Amino acid sequence: MDERQVLVVEDDEAIGRGLAQALTTQGYSVRWAATGSDGLREATEAAPDLVLLDLGLPDLDGVEVCRRLRAVAPGTTIVMLTARDAEIDVVVGLDAGADDYVTKPFRLAELMARVRAHLRRAGPGAPTGRLTAGGLELDAGSHRMWVNGAEVDLRPREFDLLALLMAEAGQVVGRERIMAEVWDEHWFGSTKTLDMHISALRRKLLAAGDDPNRLSTIRGVGYRLETL
């Protein structure tokens, strides 16, 4: 049985209880909080492996809860549950520290597949050691990344995505391969989360004084990291 810890932060009782029951059936240890404050307290007392976070909470803004969760539990995977499907809302949530998002209404089977995918450990093919490309430098062992000598903070999925692209610098990496190696080989659902993570990486490169265009989109194929 999988003893991974999952925290559900959802104010809708029917959804919250339903998710807790479904996750328990899958073998996870589940806690359910109906408010952002309770969710933060639960996460502080015992950092969960994964949080399912509703953004429409009654006491605190879900994005702010996400930001605080990332601070108190930096190694936790955060999946937003949101009815706000506009791209800007998703980007704001990802910038606040979320790893992924699922829009409401969602199919339970898809959400359970996402949870399993996020909780699987990275496969043996993940890049290791130190990688360099142009002014970028990444150390997989210490999980640190620098742009022209200045360290840049990356979330776990952003780090893994950049590591894969840097390991294949100058070559196109297909969307399917990225989803398989960075997310999961059995990924179920939209790959739009990949596009959002690329956008987040571009913004961080720009903020660090680098050229965001070094992450090239090859339409219909995937992405390429230019060595510049």
Secondary structure, 3 states (H helix, E strand, C coil): CCCCEEEEECCCHHHHHHHHHHHHHCCCEEEEECCHHHHHHHHHHCCCCEEEEECCCCCCCHHHHHHHHHHHCCCCEEEEEECCCCHHHHHHHHHCCCCEEEECCCCHHHHHHHHHHHHCCCCCCCCCCEEEECCEEEECCCCEEEECCEECCCCHHHHHHHHHHHHCCCCEEEHHHHHHHHHCCCCCCCCHHHHHHHHHHHHHHHHCCCCHHHEEEECCCEEEECCC
